[in-house]
Amino acid sequence: MENGDFFLGLAQQALWVAALATAPILLPALLAGLIIGMIQAATSINEATLSFVPKLIIVGATLVLFGGSILMLVVDFTREVFERIPDLLS
């Protein structure tokens, strides 16, 4: 049953890493979309590029700011998984 616990823990950790890796990108895009949507509703301007371009810029800026830390998070998780493989085989 030890392998089953390992894989359940691994799946839980993978979901947590995925949430931590995507949150710095998704949350600013969500807030930008919400603010732009409210402005569009108030001004009755319904153009798709008006909401797409600012979100694209914000996602790019957050990738520049947090890309290194996101990459290190994923690399550390991957390294930890590969280091545990010999323990499973013994």
PDB file of N, CA, C and O in Angstrom:
ATOM      1  N   MET A   1       0.825  -1.204   0.000  1.00  0.00           N
ATOM      2  CA  MET A   1       0.000   0.000   0.000  1.00  0.00           C
ATOM      3  C   MET A   1       0.860   1.255   0.000  1.00  0.00           C
ATOM      4  O   MET A   1       0.360   2.359  -0.213  1.00  0.00           O
ATOM      5  N   GLU A   2       2.144   1.080   0.238  1.00  0.00           N
ATOM      6  CA  GLU A   2       3.041   2.226   0.298  1.00  0.00           C
ATOM      7  C   GLU A   2       3.117   2.948  -1.051  1.00  0.00           C
ATOM      8  O   GLU A   2       3.180   4.177  -1.095  1.00  0.00           O
ATOM      9  N   ASN A   3       3.111   2.179  -2.156  1.00  0.00           N
ATOM     10  CA  ASN A   3       3.144   2.815  -3.481  1.00  0.00           C
ATOM     11  C   ASN A   3       1.872   3.608  -3.748  1.00  0.00           C
ATOM     12  O   ASN A   3       1.915   4.671  -4.368  1.00  0.00           O
ATOM     13  N   GLY A   4       0.741   3.091  -3.280  1.00  0.00           N
ATOM     14  CA  GLY A   4      -0.514   3.815  -3.464  1.00  0.00           C
ATOM     15  C   GLY A   4      -0.503   5.146  -2.741  1.00  0.00           C
ATOM     16  O   GLY A   4      -0.960   6.157  -3.273  1.00  0.00           O
ATOM     17  N   ASP A   5       0.022   5.141  -1.524  1.00  0.00           N
ATOM     18  CA  ASP A   5       0.135   6.394  -0.782  1.00  0.00           C
ATOM     19  C   ASP A   5       1.091   7.356  -1.463  1.00  0.00           C
ATOM     20  O   ASP A   5       0.868   8.567  -1.482  1.00  0.00           O
ATOM     21  N   PHE A   6       2.162   6.803  -2.023  1.00  0.00           N
ATOM     22  CA  PHE A   6       3.123   7.647  -2.725  1.00  0.00           C
ATOM     23  C   PHE A   6       2.468   8.345  -3.909  1.00  0.00           C
ATOM     24  O   PHE A   6       2.642   9.548  -4.104  1.00  0.00           O
ATOM     25  N   PHE A   7       1.717   7.590  -4.694  1.00  0.00           N
ATOM     26  CA  PHE A   7       1.112   8.176  -5.884  1.00  0.00           C
ATOM     27  C   PHE A   7      -0.004   9.156  -5.540  1.00  0.00           C
ATOM     28  O   PHE A   7      -0.198  10.144  -6.249  1.00  0.00           O
ATOM     29  N   LEU A   8      -0.729   8.898  -4.476  1.00  0.00           N
ATOM     30  CA  LEU A   8      -1.741   9.861  -4.039  1.00  0.00           C
ATOM     31  C   LEU A   8      -1.082  11.156  -3.567  1.00  0.00           C
ATOM     32  O   LEU A   8      -1.549  12.249  -3.886  1.00  0.00           O
ATOM     33  N   GLY A   9      -0.003  11.028  -2.812  1.00  0.00           N
ATOM     34  CA  GLY A   9       0.740  12.211  -2.377  1.00  0.00           C
ATOM     35  C   GLY A   9       1.342  12.963  -3.539  1.00  0.00           C
ATOM     36  O   GLY A   9       1.364  14.193  -3.559  1.00  0.00           O
ATOM     37  N   LEU A  10       1.836  12.205  -4.514  1.00  0.00           N
ATOM     38  CA  LEU A  10       2.420  12.823  -5.705  1.00  0.00           C
ATOM     39  C   LEU A  10       1.367  13.583  -6.507  1.00  0.00           C
ATOM     40  O   LEU A  10       1.624  14.687  -6.988  1.00  0.00           O
ATOM     41  N   ALA A  11       0.190  12.994  -6.650  1.00  0.00           N
ATOM     42  CA  ALA A  11      -0.887  13.668  -7.369  1.00  0.00           C
ATOM     43  C   ALA A  11      -1.329  14.930  -6.638  1.00  0.00           C
ATOM     44  O   ALA A  11      -1.592  15.955  -7.266  1.00  0.00           O
ATOM     45  N   GLN A  12      -1.410  14.858  -5.323  1.00  0.00           N
ATOM     46  CA  GLN A  12      -1.794  16.028  -4.541  1.00  0.00           C
ATOM     47  C   GLN A  12      -0.743  17.128  -4.672  1.00  0.00           C
ATOM     48  O   GLN A  12      -1.074  18.302  -4.833  1.00  0.00           O
ATOM     49  N   GLN A  13       0.511  16.737  -4.603  1.00  0.00           N
ATOM     50  CA  GLN A  13       1.583  17.716  -4.737  1.00  0.00           C
ATOM     51  C   GLN A  13       1.610  18.306  -6.148  1.00  0.00           C
ATOM     52  O   GLN A  13       1.882  19.496  -6.310  1.00  0.00           O
ATOM     53  N   ALA A  14       1.335  17.496  -7.164  1.00  0.00           N
ATOM     54  CA  ALA A  14       1.305  17.991  -8.537  1.00  0.00           C
ATOM     55  C   ALA A  14       0.187  19.015  -8.735  1.00  0.00           C
ATOM     56  O   ALA A  14       0.378  20.021  -9.419  1.00  0.00           O
ATOM     57  N   LEU A  15      -0.968  18.764  -8.143  1.00  0.00           N
ATOM     58  CA  LEU A  15      -2.063  19.731  -8.239  1.00  0.00           C
ATOM     59  C   LEU A  15      -1.717  21.033  -7.526  1.00  0.00           C
ATOM     60  O   LEU A  15      -2.051  22.117  -8.004  1.00  0.00           O
ATOM     61  N   TRP A  16      -1.048  20.923  -6.384  1.00  0.00           N
ATOM     62  CA  TRP A  16      -0.653  22.118  -5.650  1.00  0.00           C
ATOM     63  C   TRP A  16       0.380  22.924  -6.435  1.00  0.00           C
ATOM     64  O   TRP A  16       0.297  24.151  -6.484  1.00  0.00           O
ATOM     65  N   VAL A  17       1.348  22.248  -7.046  1.00  0.00           N
ATOM     66  CA  VAL A  17       2.360  22.934  -7.862  1.00  0.00           C
ATOM     67  C   VAL A  17       1.695  23.591  -9.073  1.00  0.00           C
ATOM     68  O   VAL A  17       2.051  24.710  -9.443  1.00  0.00           O
ATOM     69  N   ALA A  18       0.744  22.910  -9.683  1.00  0.00           N
ATOM     70  CA  ALA A  18       0.037  23.495 -10.819  1.00  0.00           C
ATOM     71  C   ALA A  18      -0.730  24.747 -10.412  1.00  0.00           C
ATOM     72  O   ALA A  18      -0.748  25.735 -11.145  1.00  0.00           O
ATOM     73  N   ALA A  19      -1.361  24.704  -9.251  1.00  0.00           N
ATOM     74  CA  ALA A  19      -2.096  25.880  -8.765  1.00  0.00           C
ATOM     75  C   ALA A  19      -1.144  27.029  -8.475  1.00  0.00           C
ATOM     76  O   ALA A  19      -1.433  28.176  -8.814  1.00  0.00           O
ATOM     77  N   LEU A  20      -0.010  26.730  -7.849  1.00  0.00           N
ATOM     78  CA  LEU A  20       0.965  27.786  -7.556  1.00  0.00           C
ATOM     79  C   LEU A  20       1.607  28.338  -8.825  1.00  0.00           C
ATOM     80  O   LEU A  20       1.962  29.516  -8.879  1.00  0.00           O
ATOM     81  N   ALA A  21       1.756  27.503  -9.835  1.00  0.00           N
ATOM     82  CA  ALA A  21       2.386  27.954 -11.073  1.00  0.00           C
ATOM     83  C   ALA A  21       1.444  28.800 -11.922  1.00  0.00           C
ATOM     84  O   ALA A  21       1.895  29.699 -12.632  1.00  0.00           O
ATOM     85  N   THR A  22       0.162  28.531 -11.860  1.00  0.00           N
ATOM     86  CA  THR A  22      -0.774  29.267 -12.710  1.00  0.00           C
ATOM     87  C   THR A  22      -1.390  30.490 -12.046  1.00  0.00           C
ATOM     88  O   THR A  22      -1.853  31.399 -12.735  1.00  0.00           O
ATOM     89  N   ALA A  23      -1.400  30.525 -10.729  1.00  0.00           N
ATOM     90  CA  ALA A  23      -2.040  31.639 -10.020  1.00  0.00           C
ATOM     91  C   ALA A  23      -1.439  33.002 -10.347  1.00  0.00           C
ATOM     92  O   ALA A  23      -2.200  33.950 -10.545  1.00  0.00           O
ATOM     93  N   PRO A  24      -0.105  33.155 -10.415  1.00  0.00           N
ATOM     94  CA  PRO A  24       0.430  34.483 -10.735  1.00  0.00           C
ATOM     95  C   PRO A  24       0.071  34.973 -12.131  1.00  0.00           C
ATOM     96  O   PRO A  24       0.162  36.168 -12.413  1.00  0.00           O
ATOM     97  N   ILE A  25      -0.331  34.072 -12.993  1.00  0.00           N
ATOM     98  CA  ILE A  25      -0.716  34.475 -14.353  1.00  0.00           C
ATOM     99  C   ILE A  25      -2.221  34.694 -14.440  1.00  0.00           C
ATOM    100  O   ILE A  25      -2.681  35.669 -15.034  1.00  0.00           O
ATOM    101  N   LEU A  26      -2.983  33.782 -13.846  1.00  0.00           N
ATOM    102  CA  LEU A  26      -4.437  33.844 -13.998  1.00  0.00           C
ATOM    103  C   LEU A  26      -5.098  34.938 -13.177  1.00  0.00           C
ATOM    104  O   LEU A  26      -6.050  35.566 -13.640  1.00  0.00           O
ATOM    105  N   LEU A  27      -4.611  35.175 -11.972  1.00  0.00           N
ATOM    106  CA  LEU A  27      -5.269  36.173 -11.114  1.00  0.00           C
ATOM    107  C   LEU A  27      -5.189  37.595 -11.679  1.00  0.00           C
ATOM    108  O   LEU A  27      -6.214  38.277 -11.701  1.00  0.00           O
ATOM    109  N   PRO A  28      -4.029  38.080 -12.134  1.00  0.00           N
ATOM    110  CA  PRO A  28      -4.023  39.420 -12.749  1.00  0.00           C
ATOM    111  C   PRO A  28      -4.865  39.494 -14.027  1.00  0.00           C
ATOM    112  O   PRO A  28      -5.505  40.511 -14.291  1.00  0.00           O
ATOM    113  N   ALA A  29      -4.864  38.416 -14.819  1.00  0.00           N
ATOM    114  CA  ALA A  29      -5.700  38.413 -16.026  1.00  0.00           C
ATOM    115  C   ALA A  29      -7.180  38.444 -15.662  1.00  0.00           C
ATOM    116  O   ALA A  29      -7.976  39.096 -16.339  1.00  0.00           O
ATOM    117  N   LEU A  30      -7.548  37.742 -14.598  1.00  0.00           N
ATOM    118  CA  LEU A  30      -8.932  37.765 -14.131  1.00  0.00           C
ATOM    119  C   LEU A  30      -9.342  39.152 -13.661  1.00  0.00           C
ATOM    120  O   LEU A  30     -10.417  39.642 -14.009  1.00  0.00           O
ATOM    121  N   LEU A  31      -8.488  39.778 -12.876  1.00  0.00           N
ATOM    122  CA  LEU A  31      -8.796  41.130 -12.393  1.00  0.00           C
ATOM    123  C   LEU A  31      -8.867  42.131 -13.544  1.00  0.00           C
ATOM    124  O   LEU A  31      -9.749  42.991 -13.567  1.00  0.00           O
ATOM    125  N   ALA A  32      -7.949  42.023 -14.490  1.00  0.00           N
ATOM    126  CA  ALA A  32      -7.983  42.927 -15.646  1.00  0.00           C
ATOM    127  C   ALA A  32      -9.262  42.722 -16.452  1.00  0.00           C
ATOM    128  O   ALA A  32      -9.891  43.692 -16.877  1.00  0.00           O
ATOM    129  N   GLY A  33      -9.646  41.477 -16.662  1.00  0.00           N
ATOM    130  CA  GLY A  33     -10.886  41.199 -17.393  1.00  0.00           C
ATOM    131  C   GLY A  33     -12.109  41.738 -16.678  1.00  0.00           C
ATOM    132  O   GLY A  33     -13.032  42.247 -17.314  1.00  0.00           O
ATOM    133  N   LEU A  34     -12.118  41.628 -15.362  1.00  0.00           N
ATOM    134  CA  LEU A  34     -13.236  42.137 -14.580  1.00  0.00           C
ATOM    135  C   LEU A  34     -13.325  43.659 -14.673  1.00  0.00           C
ATOM    136  O   LEU A  34     -14.407  44.206 -14.886  1.00  0.00           O
ATOM    137  N   ILE A  35     -12.201  44.336 -14.516  1.00  0.00           N
ATOM    138  CA  ILE A  35     -12.195  45.806 -14.582  1.00  0.00           C
ATOM    139  C   ILE A  35     -12.564  46.289 -15.981  1.00  0.00           C
ATOM    140  O   ILE A  35     -13.357  47.218 -16.135  1.00  0.00           O
ATOM    141  N   ILE A  36     -11.985  45.657 -16.994  1.00  0.00           N
ATOM    142  CA  ILE A  36     -12.290  46.071 -18.374  1.00  0.00           C
ATOM    143  C   ILE A  36     -13.744  45.776 -18.713  1.00  0.00           C
ATOM    144  O   ILE A  36     -14.388  46.552 -19.419  1.00  0.00           O
ATOM    145  N   GLY A  37     -14.268  44.650 -18.210  1.00  0.00           N
ATOM    146  CA  GLY A  37     -15.682  44.332 -18.437  1.00  0.00           C
ATOM    147  C   GLY A  37     -16.613  45.347 -17.810  1.00  0.00           C
ATOM    148  O   GLY A  37     -17.643  45.697 -18.386  1.00  0.00           O
ATOM    149  N   MET A  38     -16.246  45.824 -16.619  1.00  0.00           N
ATOM    150  CA  MET A  38     -17.070  46.844 -15.971  1.00  0.00           C
ATOM    151  C   MET A  38     -17.002  48.156 -16.739  1.00  0.00           C
ATOM    152  O   MET A  38     -18.011  48.848 -16.874  1.00  0.00           O
ATOM    153  N   ILE A  39     -15.833  48.500 -17.240  1.00  0.00           N
ATOM    154  CA  ILE A  39     -15.704  49.729 -18.032  1.00  0.00           C
ATOM    155  C   ILE A  39     -16.491  49.611 -19.326  1.00  0.00           C
ATOM    156  O   ILE A  39     -17.156  50.560 -19.742  1.00  0.00           O
ATOM    157  N   GLN A  40     -16.418  48.432 -19.972  1.00  0.00           N
ATOM    158  CA  GLN A  40     -17.182  48.242 -21.207  1.00  0.00           C
ATOM    159  C   GLN A  40     -18.686  48.293 -20.948  1.00  0.00           C
ATOM    160  O   GLN A  40     -19.439  48.825 -21.763  1.00  0.00           O
ATOM    161  N   ALA A  41     -19.114  47.754 -19.844  1.00  0.00           N
ATOM    162  CA  ALA A  41     -20.548  47.794 -19.530  1.00  0.00           C
ATOM    163  C   ALA A  41     -21.006  49.218 -19.238  1.00  0.00           C
ATOM    164  O   ALA A  41     -22.119  49.604 -19.594  1.00  0.00           O
ATOM    165  N   ALA A  42     -20.142  49.997 -18.586  1.00  0.00           N
ATOM    166  CA  ALA A  42     -20.520  51.371 -18.251  1.00  0.00           C
ATOM    167  C   ALA A  42     -20.529  52.276 -19.477  1.00  0.00           C
ATOM    168  O   ALA A  42     -21.329  53.208 -19.556  1.00  0.00           O
ATOM    169  N   THR A  43     -19.644  52.005 -20.433  1.00  0.00           N
ATOM    170  CA  THR A  43     -19.546  52.875 -21.608  1.00  0.00           C
ATOM    171  C   THR A  43     -20.242  52.308 -22.834  1.00  0.00           C
ATOM    172  O   THR A  43     -20.297  52.976 -23.867  1.00  0.00           O
ATOM    173  N   SER A  44     -20.776  51.093 -22.749  1.00  0.00           N
ATOM    174  CA  SER A  44     -21.455  50.413 -23.865  1.00  0.00           C
ATOM    175  C   SER A  44     -20.539  50.212 -25.064  1.00  0.00           C
ATOM    176  O   SER A  44     -21.005  50.194 -26.203  1.00  0.00           O
ATOM    177  N   ILE A  45     -19.250  50.062 -24.822  1.00  0.00           N
ATOM    178  CA  ILE A  45     -18.299  49.741 -25.887  1.00  0.00           C
ATOM    179  C   ILE A  45     -18.087  48.235 -25.839  1.00  0.00           C
ATOM    180  O   ILE A  45     -17.592  47.708 -24.843  1.00  0.00           O
ATOM    181  N   ASN A  46     -18.459  47.540 -26.910  1.00  0.00           N
ATOM    182  CA  ASN A  46     -18.369  46.081 -26.930  1.00  0.00           C
ATOM    183  C   ASN A  46     -17.407  45.619 -28.024  1.00  0.00           C
ATOM    184  O   ASN A  46     -17.815  44.946 -28.970  1.00  0.00           O
ATOM    185  N   GLU A  47     -16.163  45.974 -27.896  1.00  0.00           N
ATOM    186  CA  GLU A  47     -15.166  45.549 -28.871  1.00  0.00           C
ATOM    187  C   GLU A  47     -14.260  44.511 -28.211  1.00  0.00           C
ATOM    188  O   GLU A  47     -13.776  44.710 -27.097  1.00  0.00           O
ATOM    189  N   ALA A  48     -14.039  43.398 -28.917  1.00  0.00           N
ATOM    190  CA  ALA A  48     -13.283  42.284 -28.338  1.00  0.00           C
ATOM    191  C   ALA A  48     -11.813  42.628 -28.125  1.00  0.00           C
ATOM    192  O   ALA A  48     -11.212  42.193 -27.143  1.00  0.00           O
ATOM    193  N   THR A  49     -11.233  43.402 -29.030  1.00  0.00           N
ATOM    194  CA  THR A  49      -9.813  43.718 -28.888  1.00  0.00           C
ATOM    195  C   THR A  49      -9.559  44.637 -27.700  1.00  0.00           C
ATOM    196  O   THR A  49      -8.450  44.671 -27.167  1.00  0.00           O
ATOM    197  N   LEU A  50     -10.568  45.371 -27.287  1.00  0.00           N
ATOM    198  CA  LEU A  50     -10.408  46.256 -26.139  1.00  0.00           C
ATOM    199  C   LEU A  50     -10.164  45.456 -24.853  1.00  0.00           C
ATOM    200  O   LEU A  50      -9.477  45.937 -23.951  1.00  0.00           O
ATOM    201  N   SER A  51     -10.707  44.267 -24.763  1.00  0.00           N
ATOM    202  CA  SER A  51     -10.470  43.445 -23.572  1.00  0.00           C
ATOM    203  C   SER A  51      -9.300  42.488 -23.770  1.00  0.00           C
ATOM    204  O   SER A  51      -8.655  42.104 -22.794  1.00  0.00           O
ATOM    205  N   PHE A  52      -9.014  42.096 -24.997  1.00  0.00           N
ATOM    206  CA  PHE A  52      -7.964  41.107 -25.244  1.00  0.00           C
ATOM    207  C   PHE A  52      -6.567  41.688 -25.096  1.00  0.00           C
ATOM    208  O   PHE A  52      -5.710  41.080 -24.455  1.00  0.00           O
ATOM    209  N   VAL A  53      -6.329  42.836 -25.671  1.00  0.00           N
ATOM    210  CA  VAL A  53      -4.983  43.411 -25.683  1.00  0.00           C
ATOM    211  C   VAL A  53      -4.478  43.742 -24.274  1.00  0.00           C
ATOM    212  O   VAL A  53      -3.339  43.391 -23.964  1.00  0.00           O
ATOM    213  N   PRO A  54      -5.247  44.389 -23.413  1.00  0.00           N
ATOM    214  CA  PRO A  54      -4.728  44.626 -22.057  1.00  0.00           C
ATOM    215  C   PRO A  54      -4.454  43.340 -21.279  1.00  0.00           C
ATOM    216  O   PRO A  54      -3.477  43.263 -20.534  1.00  0.00           O
ATOM    217  N   LYS A  55      -5.315  42.329 -21.448  1.00  0.00           N
ATOM    218  CA  LYS A  55      -5.063  41.062 -20.766  1.00  0.00           C
ATOM    219  C   LYS A  55      -3.793  40.404 -21.292  1.00  0.00           C
ATOM    220  O   LYS A  55      -3.030  39.817 -20.525  1.00  0.00           O
ATOM    221  N   LEU A  56      -3.570  40.502 -22.588  1.00  0.00           N
ATOM    222  CA  LEU A  56      -2.354  39.947 -23.179  1.00  0.00           C
ATOM    223  C   LEU A  56      -1.116  40.650 -22.635  1.00  0.00           C
ATOM    224  O   LEU A  56      -0.112  40.002 -22.337  1.00  0.00           O
ATOM    225  N   ILE A  57      -1.183  41.950 -22.505  1.00  0.00           N
ATOM    226  CA  ILE A  57      -0.056  42.714 -21.959  1.00  0.00           C
ATOM    227  C   ILE A  57       0.179  42.347 -20.490  1.00  0.00           C
ATOM    228  O   ILE A  57       1.324  42.189 -20.068  1.00  0.00           O
ATOM    229  N   ILE A  58      -0.886  42.214 -19.723  1.00  0.00           N
ATOM    230  CA  ILE A  58      -0.753  41.874 -18.306  1.00  0.00           C
ATOM    231  C   ILE A  58      -0.190  40.466 -18.141  1.00  0.00           C
ATOM    232  O   ILE A  58       0.666  40.244 -17.285  1.00  0.00           O
ATOM    233  N   VAL A  59      -0.651  39.520 -18.940  1.00  0.00           N
ATOM    234  CA  VAL A  59      -0.118  38.161 -18.856  1.00  0.00           C
ATOM    235  C   VAL A  59       1.357  38.147 -19.233  1.00  0.00           C
ATOM    236  O   VAL A  59       2.150  37.460 -18.589  1.00  0.00           O
ATOM    237  N   GLY A  60       1.737  38.889 -20.257  1.00  0.00           N
ATOM    238  CA  GLY A  60       3.148  38.971 -20.636  1.00  0.00           C
ATOM    239  C   GLY A  60       3.994  39.580 -19.533  1.00  0.00           C
ATOM    240  O   GLY A  60       5.091  39.099 -19.252  1.00  0.00           O
ATOM    241  N   ALA A  61       3.490  40.634 -18.907  1.00  0.00           N
ATOM    242  CA  ALA A  61       4.246  41.282 -17.822  1.00  0.00           C
ATOM    243  C   ALA A  61       4.385  40.354 -16.618  1.00  0.00           C
ATOM    244  O   ALA A  61       5.446  40.305 -15.996  1.00  0.00           O
ATOM    245  N   THR A  62       3.332  39.626 -16.287  1.00  0.00           N
ATOM    246  CA  THR A  62       3.438  38.705 -15.147  1.00  0.00           C
ATOM    247  C   THR A  62       4.363  37.536 -15.462  1.00  0.00           C
ATOM    248  O   THR A  62       5.036  37.026 -14.566  1.00  0.00           O
ATOM    249  N   LEU A  63       4.408  37.106 -16.715  1.00  0.00           N
ATOM    250  CA  LEU A  63       5.358  36.063 -17.085  1.00  0.00           C
ATOM    251  C   LEU A  63       6.793  36.562 -16.968  1.00  0.00           C
ATOM    252  O   LEU A  63       7.681  35.817 -16.553  1.00  0.00           O
ATOM    253  N   VAL A  64       7.020  37.824 -17.335  1.00  0.00           N
ATOM    254  CA  VAL A  64       8.356  38.388 -17.186  1.00  0.00           C
ATOM    255  C   VAL A  64       8.725  38.486 -15.709  1.00  0.00           C
ATOM    256  O   VAL A  64       9.854  38.174 -15.330  1.00  0.00           O
ATOM    257  N   LEU A  65       7.782  38.918 -14.877  1.00  0.00           N
ATOM    258  CA  LEU A  65       8.054  39.083 -13.452  1.00  0.00           C
ATOM    259  C   LEU A  65       8.186  37.758 -12.706  1.00  0.00           C
ATOM    260  O   LEU A  65       9.104  37.590 -11.902  1.00  0.00           O
ATOM    261  N   PHE A  66       7.281  36.820 -12.964  1.00  0.00           N
ATOM    262  CA  PHE A  66       7.215  35.597 -12.176  1.00  0.00           C
ATOM    263  C   PHE A  66       7.657  34.350 -12.935  1.00  0.00           C
ATOM    264  O   PHE A  66       7.616  33.255 -12.373  1.00  0.00           O
ATOM    265  N   GLY A  67       8.071  34.478 -14.167  1.00  0.00           N
ATOM    266  CA  GLY A  67       8.435  33.309 -14.972  1.00  0.00           C
ATOM    267  C   GLY A  67       9.569  32.501 -14.369  1.00  0.00           C
ATOM    268  O   GLY A  67       9.530  31.271 -14.382  1.00  0.00           O
ATOM    269  N   GLY A  68      10.582  33.181 -13.841  1.00  0.00           N
ATOM    270  CA  GLY A  68      11.712  32.477 -13.248  1.00  0.00           C
ATOM    271  C   GLY A  68      11.324  31.679 -12.026  1.00  0.00           C
ATOM    272  O   GLY A  68      11.763  30.541 -11.858  1.00  0.00           O
ATOM    273  N   SER A  69      10.505  32.265 -11.169  1.00  0.00           N
ATOM    274  CA  SER A  69      10.092  31.547  -9.967  1.00  0.00           C
ATOM    275  C   SER A  69       9.142  30.400 -10.296  1.00  0.00           C
ATOM    276  O   SER A  69       9.178  29.358  -9.641  1.00  0.00           O
ATOM    277  N   ILE A  70       8.297  30.583 -11.300  1.00  0.00           N
ATOM    278  CA  ILE A  70       7.411  29.501 -11.725  1.00  0.00           C
ATOM    279  C   ILE A  70       8.242  28.350 -12.287  1.00  0.00           C
ATOM    280  O   ILE A  70       7.977  27.184 -11.994  1.00  0.00           O
ATOM    281  N   LEU A  71       9.235  28.680 -13.085  1.00  0.00           N
ATOM    282  CA  LEU A  71      10.096  27.651 -13.662  1.00  0.00           C
ATOM    283  C   LEU A  71      10.857  26.897 -12.573  1.00  0.00           C
ATOM    284  O   LEU A  71      10.976  25.673 -12.634  1.00  0.00           O
ATOM    285  N   MET A  72      11.371  27.620 -11.579  1.00  0.00           N
ATOM    286  CA  MET A  72      12.095  26.961 -10.491  1.00  0.00           C
ATOM    287  C   MET A  72      11.162  26.064  -9.673  1.00  0.00           C
ATOM    288  O   MET A  72      11.583  25.003  -9.210  1.00  0.00           O
ATOM    289  N   LEU A  73       9.917  26.468  -9.491  1.00  0.00           N
ATOM    290  CA  LEU A  73       8.944  25.646  -8.774  1.00  0.00           C
ATOM    291  C   LEU A  73       8.716  24.326  -9.510  1.00  0.00           C
ATOM    292  O   LEU A  73       8.708  23.261  -8.894  1.00  0.00           O
ATOM    293  N   VAL A  74       8.533  24.398 -10.806  1.00  0.00           N
ATOM    294  CA  VAL A  74       8.292  23.187 -11.600  1.00  0.00           C
ATOM    295  C   VAL A  74       9.548  22.319 -11.652  1.00  0.00           C
ATOM    296  O   VAL A  74       9.452  21.094 -11.579  1.00  0.00           O
ATOM    297  N   VAL A  75      10.718  22.936 -11.777  1.00  0.00           N
ATOM    298  CA  VAL A  75      11.976  22.180 -11.815  1.00  0.00           C
ATOM    299  C   VAL A  75      12.212  21.473 -10.488  1.00  0.00           C
ATOM    300  O   VAL A  75      12.616  20.310 -10.480  1.00  0.00           O
ATOM    301  N   ASP A  76      11.973  22.139  -9.374  1.00  0.00           N
ATOM    302  CA  ASP A  76      12.151  21.515  -8.060  1.00  0.00           C
ATOM    303  C   ASP A  76      11.203  20.331  -7.877  1.00  0.00           C
ATOM    304  O   ASP A  76      11.595  19.294  -7.343  1.00  0.00           O
ATOM    305  N   PHE A  77       9.964  20.488  -8.318  1.00  0.00           N
ATOM    306  CA  PHE A  77       9.006  19.389  -8.221  1.00  0.00           C
ATOM    307  C   PHE A  77       9.453  18.206  -9.066  1.00  0.00           C
ATOM    308  O   PHE A  77       9.402  17.063  -8.612  1.00  0.00           O
ATOM    309  N   THR A  78       9.888  18.472 -10.288  1.00  0.00           N
ATOM    310  CA  THR A  78      10.334  17.405 -11.173  1.00  0.00           C
ATOM    311  C   THR A  78      11.558  16.702 -10.606  1.00  0.00           C
ATOM    312  O   THR A  78      11.644  15.474 -10.644  1.00  0.00           O
ATOM    313  N   ARG A  79      12.500  17.466 -10.082  1.00  0.00           N
ATOM    314  CA  ARG A  79      13.697  16.879  -9.492  1.00  0.00           C
ATOM    315  C   ARG A  79      13.327  15.991  -8.305  1.00  0.00           C
ATOM    316  O   ARG A  79      13.885  14.905  -8.143  1.00  0.00           O
ATOM    317  N   GLU A  80      12.401  16.443  -7.488  1.00  0.00           N
ATOM    318  CA  GLU A  80      11.971  15.655  -6.335  1.00  0.00           C
ATOM    319  C   GLU A  80      11.313  14.350  -6.765  1.00  0.00           C
ATOM    320  O   GLU A  80      11.534  13.310  -6.145  1.00  0.00           O
ATOM    321  N   VAL A  81      10.509  14.395  -7.817  1.00  0.00           N
ATOM    322  CA  VAL A  81       9.860  13.181  -8.317  1.00  0.00           C
ATOM    323  C   VAL A  81      10.910  12.197  -8.817  1.00  0.00           C
ATOM    324  O   VAL A  81      10.833  11.007  -8.514  1.00  0.00           O
ATOM    325  N   PHE A  82      11.892  12.680  -9.580  1.00  0.00           N
ATOM    326  CA  PHE A  82      12.929  11.786 -10.101  1.00  0.00           C
ATOM    327  C   PHE A  82      13.813  11.232  -8.990  1.00  0.00           C
ATOM    328  O   PHE A  82      14.318  10.116  -9.110  1.00  0.00           O
ATOM    329  N   GLU A  83      14.009  11.985  -7.920  1.00  0.00           N
ATOM    330  CA  GLU A  83      14.810  11.483  -6.805  1.00  0.00           C
ATOM    331  C   GLU A  83      14.082  10.394  -6.025  1.00  0.00           C
ATOM    332  O   GLU A  83      14.728   9.577  -5.369  1.00  0.00           O
ATOM    333  N   ARG A  84      12.767  10.366  -6.081  1.00  0.00           N
ATOM    334  CA  ARG A  84      11.987   9.359  -5.360  1.00  0.00           C
ATOM    335  C   ARG A  84      11.844   8.050  -6.139  1.00  0.00           C
ATOM    336  O   ARG A  84      11.417   7.049  -5.563  1.00  0.00           O
ATOM    337  N   ILE A  85      12.179   8.028  -7.399  1.00  0.00           N
ATOM    338  CA  ILE A  85      11.991   6.829  -8.214  1.00  0.00           C
ATOM    339  C   ILE A  85      12.765   5.629  -7.661  1.00  0.00           C
ATOM    340  O   ILE A  85      12.185   4.546  -7.581  1.00  0.00           O
ATOM    341  N   PRO A  86      14.039   5.755  -7.275  1.00  0.00           N
ATOM    342  CA  PRO A  86      14.733   4.573  -6.737  1.00  0.00           C
ATOM    343  C   PRO A  86      14.089   4.019  -5.474  1.00  0.00           C
ATOM    344  O   PRO A  86      14.143   2.810  -5.245  1.00  0.00           O
ATOM    345  N   ASP A  87      13.485   4.860  -4.654  1.00  0.00           N
ATOM    346  CA  ASP A  87      12.817   4.371  -3.451  1.00  0.00           C
ATOM    347  C   ASP A  87      11.616   3.513  -3.794  1.00  0.00           C
ATOM    348  O   ASP A  87      11.276   2.604  -3.036  1.00  0.00           O
ATOM    349  N   LEU A  88      10.968   3.778  -4.910  1.00  0.00           N
ATOM    350  CA  LEU A  88       9.822   2.963  -5.326  1.00  0.00           C
ATOM    351  C   LEU A  88      10.242   1.595  -5.813  1.00  0.00           C
ATOM    352  O   LEU A  88       9.529   0.610  -5.623  1.00  0.00           O
ATOM    353  N   LEU A  89      11.396   1.538  -6.438  1.00  0.00           N
ATOM    354  CA  LEU A  89      11.845   0.271  -7.024  1.00  0.00           C
ATOM    355  C   LEU A  89      12.440  -0.682  -5.985  1.00  0.00           C
ATOM    356  O   LEU A  89      12.536  -1.882  -6.242  1.00  0.00           O
ATOM    357  N   SER A  90      12.835  -0.179  -4.836  1.00  0.00           N
ATOM    358  CA  SER A  90      13.448  -1.064  -3.825  1.00  0.00           C
ATOM    359  C   SER A  90      12.434  -1.599  -2.847  1.00  0.00           C
ATOM    360  O   SER A  90      12.787  -2.353  -1.941  1.00  0.00           O
TER     361      SER A  90
END
